[in-house]
Amino acid sequence: MAVEPVIRVQGQDFDAAAESARLTEGRADVGAVVTFTGLCRDENGTLNALELEHYPGMAEAEITRIARQAIARWPVTGLTVIHRHGKIAPGENIVLVVAASSHRQAAFEAADFMMDFLKTGAPFWKKEHRKDGSEGGWVEAKDSDDAAAERW
């Protein structure tokens, strides 16, 4: 049975537990579920919000493309990726990756692979809104994120 990833780019929050449960409901072949939830940091108390922009349609297509690569590479039984857009306050959810598999290593690696791609290749742009009202600007890509993605 071919696994088709669930990909959503949305403004509203998500429920990580419900998304995990959806991948295991009625299944006895799942032995591991790995979830990663990325949250907005307050950047040492200076950040009021992080604004995420994306190209609708293109973001979903790119995430789906890489999710299918993960499914081809690891024996996952399910894969969900949810990425939020809009203004997100510190402490709020930004991204969720849920990978299910018969064995833990495949689930861990598929989730890790997805996060490395989301940090480096997904078409999202982040702008900081600072508490003091100053212009935070657009967040630059990090060399460490690129280095992490190169291992795949």
Secondary structure by P-SEA (a helix, b strand, c coil): cbbbbbbbbccccccaaaaaaaaccccccccbbbbbbbbbbcccccccbbbbbbcaaaaaaaaaaaaaaaaacccccbbbbbbbbcccccccccbbbbbbcccaaaaaaaaaaaaaaaacccbbbbbbbbcccccccbbbbbaaaaaaaacc
